[in-house]
Amino acid sequence: MKRGAKTRKKTLITHAGRDPHANHGVVNPPVFHASTILKPSLDALEASRKADFKGYRYGRRGTPTTRSFEEAVAAIYGADDSIAVSSGLAAICSAILSQVSAGDHVLITDNVYLPTRKFASGFLQRFGVESTFFDPMRPEELDALIRPETRVVYLEAPGTMTFEVCDIPALAKIAHEHGATVIMDNTWATALYFDAFGHGVDIVVEAVTKYICGHSDVMMGAIVSKEAHADAIRDCAMMQGNCSGPDDLYLAQRGLRTMAVRLAENQANALELAKWLETRPEIARVLHPALPSCPGHDIWKRDFTGASGLFSFVLKPVSRAALAAFLDGLEYYGMGASWGGYESLILPGDPSGARSATSWDEPGQLLRIHAGLEDVEDLKADLEAGFERIGALA
């Protein structure tokens, strides 16, 4: 795609990574199922083994299907490179590993995705990389935590389960003053609603599984970067044998084309549900960045251009039997991990066991909702019936 400097993201989402007239006029890029890729001569084979080779060498290292998707993701972020890997967690791990060696130190927000915490405290520690978790809502404390060996400051906004929005530009500025690389998980907002590179982030990770795919049938992650970090990231992922399969790449690119319209509906449904839940007597707190009551709301309003369909609320204390009655009887909210698909989900969580620099002290049950594409009045009615079941057991 020929794109001008001012091409808008919705247009990029529709067109980036496609070249129909290079594929017999076919609108969508073809799907290449490939492991072996043949070379016509010894000269061509030897050329393909050089470090600066830009063609196709082996299926694990990418095919035209891979490149079309990676180019599209890089384009919507305004980045130089994107690499597709096997899952969102694979993107997180490869991005961090590309920047650290034994003896280095990593700083990570305390409200981070739990598998990220486990990777840092388990895998990284085993190989001599130390991690410190910090309160993301106190950027003034970051400077004192940075050491000479700190290589990465890892951010996630909003925070997993509790949805605080940290001051990413302020944290990035401090990190850069000490020569650290800023990596951010931008899965919640996507490139549509947060310009990560424009706010000081060096490397973005995103779970393609979520909004880019949008249909709950793909496991994939993407690592997006500017040129300064691109080679190190790609080399790290390739050394791990980390890649995505052709059918998943096809489905992810297909999902990408409708992400803007889906995410707008997810956003609208979630915000209406969040505002409605604030009025319910059964609710202690609603945690949605677009609500003034959510920690970091002013930062969200300043830096983000929208919100996705994911948020949480806290029930006033109820018995387990009442909680089970509420959840088990829901018709439109499935109970299961992940989010970003067309369907609504609900998941109970307890952040208290996944914090070390901060604390979670709410006495009631936290429930995370992903607002899907159903009619919002049906989603409200389903929750309302659940609240009535709680009331019947009170």
N, C-alpha and C positions, 0 to 999 in steps of 0.2 A: 504493500500500500504506500502510495506517495502521500505523506502527511505534512501539512504546514505546521509552523511553530505554534499556531493558535488553534489547532484542531481540538475540539471539545471532547471530553472523555466519553460521553454517550456515543459520539460518532466513532471514536477509536474503538470502543467495545464492539461496535457493529462491523467495522472494516479491518482493523489491524490484524496482521498475520495471514490475510487472504490475498491471493493473486489468481482469480478465476481464469484469466486468459493465458496463464502459464500452465493451466490444467484443463485444456480443451473447453474452457468456458464453464466448468463445473464450479458452482458457487462455494461449496465447502471444500477445504483442503482434503486430499485423499488420505486414506489410512494405509500406512505401510506396515505390514507385519514382516519384520526382518530381524534376523540375527546376523547371518553371513552377508557381507556386501563385497562383491567381486571387483577386482581391478583388472583392466585390460592389458597391462604390461608391467614389467618389473619397475620401470621408471615411475609409473603411477602408484604402484604399491609402496615403493620407497618414499615417494612424496607424501603419501598418506600417513606415514609414520613420523613425520616432522612435527615439532611442537606448534608451528604456526599454520598447520593444515586446517582449512575451514570447511572442508567437504564432509563426506560421510565415510566412516571407517569401519564401524561395527555397530550392530543394533543397540547395544547397551549405551553407546556413546551418542546416540541420537539418529533420527531419520528426518525426512522432510515433515512428517507429522509432528515430531517433537519440536522442530524449529518453528513451525508456524504458530504453535501454541505459545512457546517461549517469547517469540517476537511480539505477539499480541499483549502478553502480560507486561513485558518491558515497556511497550508503547503507552499503555494506560497509566503506568506509573511515571512516565517521563524519564525512564532509566536507560542505562546502556546495555544491561544484560539481565536475563532471567533464566533460571534453570529449574526444570520440573523434576521433582523427586517423588519418592514412593508414598509419602504421607506428610501431614503438617508437622508431626513430631520429627520426622526425618529432616525436614527443612530447618527446624530449630537446631537440631543437633549438628547438622553439617555446617550451618552458618557459624555457630559458636566455635566448632572445632577448626574451622578455616582460619581463625584469628588467634588461637592460643597454642602454647606448648607447655610442657612440664615446667613447673615453677611459676607459672603465671597466675593471675588473680582475676576473677570476674565478679562484678556487682550486678545483682538481679533484684528487680522489684519484688516486694514481699507478697503481693497479691497476684503472682504469676500463675499461669496454667500449671496444675499439679505435676504432670509428667515432665515439664521443664525443670521444676524444683528437684524432682527425683533424679533426672539426668545429671544435674549439677552436683547434688549431694552424693550421688552414687558413682556414676561412670567417671565424671571429671575428677572427683576426689581420688579414685583409684589410680588415676594416671598423673597425679601430681599437680592438678589445677585446683586451686582453692576458690571457693565461692562465698560471698557475703551477701545476705539479703538485707534490703534497706526499705525504709518507709517511703513510698513514692510520693506521698503528699507533703513531704518535708524536703524540698530540693536544697534548702540551705544547709542540710546536714551531709549532703553527698560529698562535698569537697574534702571533709575530714576522713571519709572512708576510703578515698582513693589512695592507693599505694604506688610506689615506683613500678611495681610489676603488674599493675592493673591494666589489662588489655581490652576488656569489653565492659560496657555498661548496657545491660539488657533490660528493655522496657516493654511493657504491655499496657495498652490503654484502649478502653477502660479495663480495669482489673477483672480477672476471672471471678465469677460468682457474685462479687460485691460491687463492681462497676464504678469504682472511683476513677476519675480522670486526672492523671498527673500532668504537670507542666513540662511537656516534652522539650520545647525549645530551651527552657531554663536548664533542665538536666543535661541536654545535649551540649550546651555551651560549656558547662563545667567539665563534662567528660572530655571535650575537645581541647580544653585548656591544659589537660594532663596527657594528651596524646592517645586517649582511649577511643575505641571504635564503638559507635552506638548502633545496636541491633534492636529492632522493634517488631513485635508480633502485631500486625495490622489486620488480623482476620475479621474483627468485629466491624470496623468501619470500611474496609477495603479501600482501594485507590479512589473510589467514587466520593467517599465522604471524609477522607483525611489525606492530605498531601504530605506524606511522611518525609520525603526528601526535602521539600520546601520548609520543613520545620526542624531540620538539623539531623535527621536520621541518616546513617550511612548504609545500612543493610536492612531490608525488609523481609520478614518471613510471613507467609500467608498459607493457611490451610485451604487449598483448592477444594477439598472435600466439602467445605461449607458453601459460601455464597457464589463462588465462581461456578462450581458444578451445579448446585441448587436443586438436585433431585435425589439426594441421599443414596447414591449408587456408585460413588467413586471414592477411592482413597488416593489422595495426592497432595503434595505441597509444592510451593514455589519459593525460591530465594531470589530476590531482586536487588540489584546493586548498580552503582556507578562503576565506571571503568577501573578505578583504583583498586577495587576489591574483587572484580569479576573473575580474574584468572585464579586467584587463591581459592575462591568458593567452588568454581567448576572443578579444579584439580582435586580438592578435598572430596567432593561428591563422587567424582569418577574413581578415586582410589578406594572408596567404600563400595563401589559397585552399585551406587544408588541411582535408580532410574525409574521411569514410568512406562507402563505398557501402552501399546498403540490404541487399544480400545478405550482405555481410561483417558488418554489424551484426546481422542475424538469426542468423548462425552463431555470432557471438561471444556473444550473449545465450543462445543454446541451450547453448553450452559452459559458460557461467557456472553454469548450474543444477546441473551435476554436478561442479564444480571441487572441492568439499570431499571427495567420496568418491574422486575420481581422485588428488588430491594426497596423501591419506593413503596410498594404495597406492604412489604414486611414492616417497614418503618411506620407507616400510617396505622396499621393494625396494632403494633406494639405500643405506640404512644397513646392510642385511644384506650387500650386495655390498662396501661399504667395509670392514666388519669382516673379511670373508673375505679381501679383497685384502691386508689388513695381515698376514695369516699366510703369504702366498705368498713364496717365496724370490726370485721374479723382480722383486719390487717394492721400490723404494727408499723411497717415501713415498706415503701416501694423504692427500689434502687434502679433508677433509669437516668442516664446522664442528661437527658433533655428536661428533666424535672428540676426545679430550683432547689428541692430538698436533697438532691443527690450530691455527695462530696465531689468537688471538682466541676460542678455545673458551669461555673463562669469560664473555666478553662475550655470545656467542651464548646460552649457558645462562641468563644473567641477563635478557636483553632479548627473545629470540625464544621463540615457543611451539611451534616445529616447524622442520623442514627439508624442502626440496623434493627432487626426484629428481636434481639436478645436482651433480656433484662431479668431482674429478680424481685421477689417480694418476700417479706417476713410475716408469717402468721403470728398472731398472738398465741401464747402457749395453749396447746390442746393435747389430749391423750393420743397415744399411738393408734388406738382404735379409731378415733375421730379422723386422724390424718389418713389412715388407710381407707376409711370410708370416702373421704374426699377424693383421694387419688384413684382408687380402684373403680369408681363409678364414672369417671370422666369418659366422654364419648369421642371428643375430637383431639384431645391432647394425649399423645402417646408418651409412655415413660421409657426413655432411653437416652443414651449418650449421643453426642454430636448435636448439630443444629445447622441452620442455613438452608434447609430444604423447603419444599412447598408446603409441608405439613407442620402443624403445631406440635410442640413437645413440652413436657414439664418434667423436671428432675429435682428431687430433694437433695440438698447438700449441707455440709457442715464445714465452713471455712476454718473453724477454730484449730483443727489439726494440721493445717497447711500454712501456718503463720509462725514466724520466729522474731521478726522485728516489730510487728504490730500484734494486735489481738482482735478477736471476734467474740463479743460478749452478749450478743442478742440471745434472750432466753427462748424465743420462739423458733419454729422451723423455717429455714430459708428454702424457697422454691424458685428454681430458675425456669423461666418460660421462653420458648422460642415461638413467636407469633408467625404462623404460616399464612397461607393465601386464602383461607376460608373466609366466609362472611363474618365480620367482626361481631355482629349481633349474636350469631350462633356461638362464637367463642365466649362471649360474655355470659350467655344463658347457660352454657356448660359449666362454667365456674360458679355461677350463682346456684345452680342445682347442687354443686359440691359443697358450697357454704351451708346450704340447707341441711345437707347430711351431717355436717359438723354440728350444727345447731341441735339436731335431733338427738345427738349423743352427749351434749353438754350437761 
